[in-house]
């Protein structure tokens, strides 16, 4: 998606160690029209896939997942990092390492919002190591639902996340990225199609 790539090149910062700071367009500030365009594009890419609900992780995955859910007209469920007092009953709990927080984070979804037999599409901000997406995929499996695809705003291929998803057995689902970065060496941001 060229508008996204242009914005990443104009505003993104390569902080080293594979960390891409795109706070001005995804992680802290959002351009609504760009976010809607991203939702439309993700929905277009998964148009032939039966989807009952979308799953993401808070907080940066919520905006692209929401706009995708709006276009697809399906519910969005997001995994919480902290359990609120209002979350009672059974929950699905997984942990995943946070690249930017430097430790493990909990991901919780109330079982009432992830139901058996449903087709679930995961939409998130990044595909890097794949560990957060794998944690969400384990939730889908625990719920006895079916993972039907994974869509992300940015994929960093050099961190091996797609390969990790394939190694975990997710070879028969579409995995889509709106912007694919193949290198962040020497302070650069290099996209797959450049």
C-alpha beads as a LAMMPS data file, in Angstrom:
LAMMPS data file: protein, C-alpha beads

194 atoms
193 bonds

1 atom types
1 bond types

-500.0 500.0 xlo xhi
-500.0 500.0 ylo yhi
-500.0 500.0 zlo zhi

Masses

1 110.0

Atoms # bond

1 1 1 0.000 0.000 0.000
2 1 1 1.898 2.968 -1.323
3 1 1 0.313 5.680 0.869
4 1 1 1.315 3.717 3.976
5 1 1 4.871 3.172 2.726
6 1 1 5.220 6.864 1.881
7 1 1 4.039 7.824 5.371
8 1 1 6.449 5.328 6.993
9 1 1 9.358 6.768 4.997
10 1 1 8.338 10.341 5.831
11 1 1 7.569 9.873 9.533
12 1 1 8.935 6.512 10.661
13 1 1 12.129 6.220 12.643
14 1 1 14.521 3.291 12.604
15 1 1 15.600 3.076 16.262
16 1 1 17.986 0.174 15.659
17 1 1 17.699 -3.441 16.802
18 1 1 14.792 -3.906 14.398
19 1 1 12.560 -1.379 16.171
20 1 1 10.497 0.812 13.845
21 1 1 8.881 3.803 15.525
22 1 1 5.689 4.735 13.695
23 1 1 3.971 6.452 16.615
24 1 1 2.811 9.290 14.378
25 1 1 0.599 7.019 12.270
26 1 1 -0.233 3.893 14.266
27 1 1 1.037 3.589 17.809
28 1 1 0.177 6.981 19.308
29 1 1 -1.415 9.176 16.651
30 1 1 -3.716 8.017 13.855
31 1 1 -4.611 9.564 10.519
32 1 1 -8.274 8.501 10.220
33 1 1 -8.421 8.545 6.415
34 1 1 -5.237 6.470 6.119
35 1 1 -6.524 4.037 8.754
36 1 1 -9.820 3.648 6.869
37 1 1 -7.871 3.025 3.666
38 1 1 -5.866 0.347 5.472
39 1 1 -9.073 -1.272 6.728
40 1 1 -10.550 -1.254 3.239
41 1 1 -7.391 -2.785 1.772
42 1 1 -7.193 -5.523 4.410
43 1 1 -10.893 -6.296 3.910
44 1 1 -10.312 -6.454 0.137
45 1 1 -7.434 -8.889 0.575
46 1 1 -9.585 -11.203 2.703
47 1 1 -12.800 -10.746 0.700
48 1 1 -12.947 -14.405 -0.311
49 1 1 -12.375 -15.686 3.218
50 1 1 -15.357 -16.493 5.489
51 1 1 -14.903 -14.364 8.632
52 1 1 -17.177 -14.365 11.695
53 1 1 -15.013 -12.094 13.838
54 1 1 -11.662 -10.350 13.964
55 1 1 -9.176 -10.785 16.810
56 1 1 -6.305 -8.452 17.701
57 1 1 -4.140 -7.439 20.655
58 1 1 -4.401 -4.131 22.431
59 1 1 -3.491 -1.437 21.816
60 1 1 -1.856 -0.772 18.471
61 1 1 -3.767 -3.532 16.694
62 1 1 -7.155 -2.081 17.576
63 1 1 -7.329 0.723 14.994
64 1 1 -6.500 -1.342 11.887
65 1 1 -8.597 -4.245 13.175
66 1 1 -11.539 -1.915 13.832
67 1 1 -11.512 -0.346 10.379
68 1 1 -11.217 -3.807 8.805
69 1 1 -14.110 -5.063 10.944
70 1 1 -16.184 -2.027 9.948
71 1 1 -15.701 -2.763 6.249
72 1 1 -16.340 -6.500 6.713
73 1 1 -19.259 -5.825 9.096
74 1 1 -18.092 -8.343 11.699
75 1 1 -17.358 -7.979 15.427
76 1 1 -13.887 -7.112 16.645
77 1 1 -12.465 -8.704 19.791
78 1 1 -9.214 -7.524 21.282
79 1 1 -7.005 -9.323 23.757
80 1 1 -6.520 -7.298 26.913
81 1 1 -3.155 -7.019 28.637
82 1 1 -4.643 -6.476 32.085
83 1 1 -7.728 -8.216 33.423
84 1 1 -10.399 -5.680 34.399
85 1 1 -12.693 -6.430 37.341
86 1 1 -15.581 -6.663 34.863
87 1 1 -14.014 -9.693 33.143
88 1 1 -15.522 -12.650 34.927
89 1 1 -15.960 -16.247 33.911
90 1 1 -13.599 -18.294 31.807
91 1 1 -10.863 -16.519 29.862
92 1 1 -8.274 -17.500 27.318
93 1 1 -4.831 -16.464 28.580
94 1 1 -1.591 -16.492 26.619
95 1 1 1.711 -14.710 27.064
96 1 1 3.899 -13.166 24.407
97 1 1 7.153 -11.229 24.486
98 1 1 6.914 -7.512 23.810
99 1 1 9.672 -6.215 21.562
100 1 1 9.115 -2.617 22.654
101 1 1 8.307 -3.237 26.332
102 1 1 11.201 -5.631 26.882
103 1 1 9.363 -8.456 28.653
104 1 1 6.425 -10.824 28.590
105 1 1 2.881 -9.479 28.406
106 1 1 -0.349 -11.296 29.166
107 1 1 -3.078 -11.455 26.551
108 1 1 -6.591 -12.226 27.813
109 1 1 -9.872 -12.725 25.990
110 1 1 -13.139 -13.538 27.692
111 1 1 -14.441 -16.883 26.450
112 1 1 -17.840 -15.321 25.747
113 1 1 -16.306 -13.342 22.869
114 1 1 -14.331 -16.139 21.223
115 1 1 -16.755 -18.926 20.394
116 1 1 -16.332 -22.474 19.158
117 1 1 -16.863 -23.107 15.473
118 1 1 -16.320 -19.532 14.296
119 1 1 -13.959 -18.355 11.581
120 1 1 -11.490 -15.878 13.073
121 1 1 -9.281 -13.428 11.187
122 1 1 -6.343 -11.961 13.126
123 1 1 -5.449 -8.355 12.286
124 1 1 -2.534 -6.683 14.076
125 1 1 -0.017 -3.879 13.702
126 1 1 3.207 -5.847 13.121
127 1 1 4.397 -9.254 12.011
128 1 1 7.947 -9.380 13.342
129 1 1 8.940 -12.501 15.305
130 1 1 5.369 -13.783 15.086
131 1 1 5.137 -14.520 18.812
132 1 1 2.157 -12.244 19.511
133 1 1 0.319 -13.601 16.483
134 1 1 1.086 -17.162 17.585
135 1 1 -0.309 -16.370 21.053
136 1 1 -3.517 -15.083 19.438
137 1 1 -3.624 -18.171 17.205
138 1 1 -3.361 -20.402 20.293
139 1 1 -6.383 -18.587 21.734
140 1 1 -8.342 -19.289 18.562
141 1 1 -7.396 -22.964 18.804
142 1 1 -8.267 -23.099 22.524
143 1 1 -11.682 -21.653 21.690
144 1 1 -12.177 -24.419 19.129
145 1 1 -12.516 -21.771 16.455
146 1 1 -10.771 -21.762 13.085
147 1 1 -8.016 -19.321 12.169
148 1 1 -8.726 -18.274 8.582
149 1 1 -6.061 -15.619 8.004
150 1 1 -3.612 -13.100 9.405
151 1 1 -3.357 -9.496 8.252
152 1 1 -0.866 -6.902 9.468
153 1 1 -0.019 -3.322 8.745
154 1 1 3.767 -3.897 8.647
155 1 1 5.772 -7.083 8.232
156 1 1 9.500 -7.124 9.022
157 1 1 10.624 -10.204 7.095
158 1 1 14.096 -10.252 8.639
159 1 1 12.638 -11.206 12.045
160 1 1 11.220 -14.501 10.739
161 1 1 7.603 -14.202 11.870
162 1 1 6.062 -15.624 8.715
163 1 1 8.395 -18.632 8.944
164 1 1 7.411 -19.082 12.620
165 1 1 3.727 -19.136 11.641
166 1 1 4.458 -21.702 8.934
167 1 1 6.531 -23.842 11.341
168 1 1 3.571 -23.788 13.757
169 1 1 1.408 -25.305 11.025
170 1 1 -0.266 -22.212 9.602
171 1 1 0.693 -22.905 5.994
172 1 1 -2.812 -23.069 4.546
173 1 1 -4.055 -19.608 5.578
174 1 1 -3.446 -16.294 3.814
175 1 1 -0.967 -13.977 5.541
176 1 1 -1.151 -10.415 4.243
177 1 1 0.948 -7.324 5.000
178 1 1 0.215 -3.816 3.770
179 1 1 3.898 -2.863 3.919
180 1 1 6.753 -5.375 3.905
181 1 1 10.147 -4.282 5.176
182 1 1 13.080 -6.479 4.180
183 1 1 15.881 -4.534 5.850
184 1 1 16.475 -1.914 8.489
185 1 1 20.285 -2.022 8.316
186 1 1 22.344 1.152 8.608
187 1 1 19.374 3.239 9.735
188 1 1 17.484 2.593 6.490
189 1 1 13.941 1.328 5.921
190 1 1 13.869 -0.862 2.805
191 1 1 10.584 -2.205 1.450
192 1 1 10.243 -5.484 -0.431
193 1 1 9.213 -3.835 -3.682
194 1 1 11.941 -1.202 -3.838

Bonds

1 1 1 2
2 1 2 3
3 1 3 4
4 1 4 5
5 1 5 6
6 1 6 7
7 1 7 8
8 1 8 9
9 1 9 10
10 1 10 11
11 1 11 12
12 1 12 13
13 1 13 14
14 1 14 15
15 1 15 16
16 1 16 17
17 1 17 18
18 1 18 19
19 1 19 20
20 1 20 21
21 1 21 22
22 1 22 23
23 1 23 24
24 1 24 25
25 1 25 26
26 1 26 27
27 1 27 28
28 1 28 29
29 1 29 30
30 1 30 31
31 1 31 32
32 1 32 33
33 1 33 34
34 1 34 35
35 1 35 36
36 1 36 37
37 1 37 38
38 1 38 39
39 1 39 40
40 1 40 41
41 1 41 42
42 1 42 43
43 1 43 44
44 1 44 45
45 1 45 46
46 1 46 47
47 1 47 48
48 1 48 49
49 1 49 50
50 1 50 51
51 1 51 52
52 1 52 53
53 1 53 54
54 1 54 55
55 1 55 56
56 1 56 57
57 1 57 58
58 1 58 59
59 1 59 60
60 1 60 61
61 1 61 62
62 1 62 63
63 1 63 64
64 1 64 65
65 1 65 66
66 1 66 67
67 1 67 68
68 1 68 69
69 1 69 70
70 1 70 71
71 1 71 72
72 1 72 73
73 1 73 74
74 1 74 75
75 1 75 76
76 1 76 77
77 1 77 78
78 1 78 79
79 1 79 80
80 1 80 81
81 1 81 82
82 1 82 83
83 1 83 84
84 1 84 85
85 1 85 86
86 1 86 87
87 1 87 88
88 1 88 89
89 1 89 90
90 1 90 91
91 1 91 92
92 1 92 93
93 1 93 94
94 1 94 95
95 1 95 96
96 1 96 97
97 1 97 98
98 1 98 99
99 1 99 100
100 1 100 101
101 1 101 102
102 1 102 103
103 1 103 104
104 1 104 105
105 1 105 106
106 1 106 107
107 1 107 108
108 1 108 109
109 1 109 110
110 1 110 111
111 1 111 112
112 1 112 113
113 1 113 114
114 1 114 115
115 1 115 116
116 1 116 117
117 1 117 118
118 1 118 119
119 1 119 120
120 1 120 121
121 1 121 122
122 1 122 123
123 1 123 124
124 1 124 125
125 1 125 126
126 1 126 127
127 1 127 128
128 1 128 129
129 1 129 130
130 1 130 131
131 1 131 132
132 1 132 133
133 1 133 134
134 1 134 135
135 1 135 136
136 1 136 137
137 1 137 138
138 1 138 139
139 1 139 140
140 1 140 141
141 1 141 142
142 1 142 143
143 1 143 144
144 1 144 145
145 1 145 146
146 1 146 147
147 1 147 148
148 1 148 149
149 1 149 150
150 1 150 151
151 1 151 152
152 1 152 153
153 1 153 154
154 1 154 155
155 1 155 156
156 1 156 157
157 1 157 158
158 1 158 159
159 1 159 160
160 1 160 161
161 1 161 162
162 1 162 163
163 1 163 164
164 1 164 165
165 1 165 166
166 1 166 167
167 1 167 168
168 1 168 169
169 1 169 170
170 1 170 171
171 1 171 172
172 1 172 173
173 1 173 174
174 1 174 175
175 1 175 176
176 1 176 177
177 1 177 178
178 1 178 179
179 1 179 180
180 1 180 181
181 1 181 182
182 1 182 183
183 1 183 184
184 1 184 185
185 1 185 186
186 1 186 187
187 1 187 188
188 1 188 189
189 1 189 190
190 1 190 191
191 1 191 192
192 1 192 193
193 1 193 194
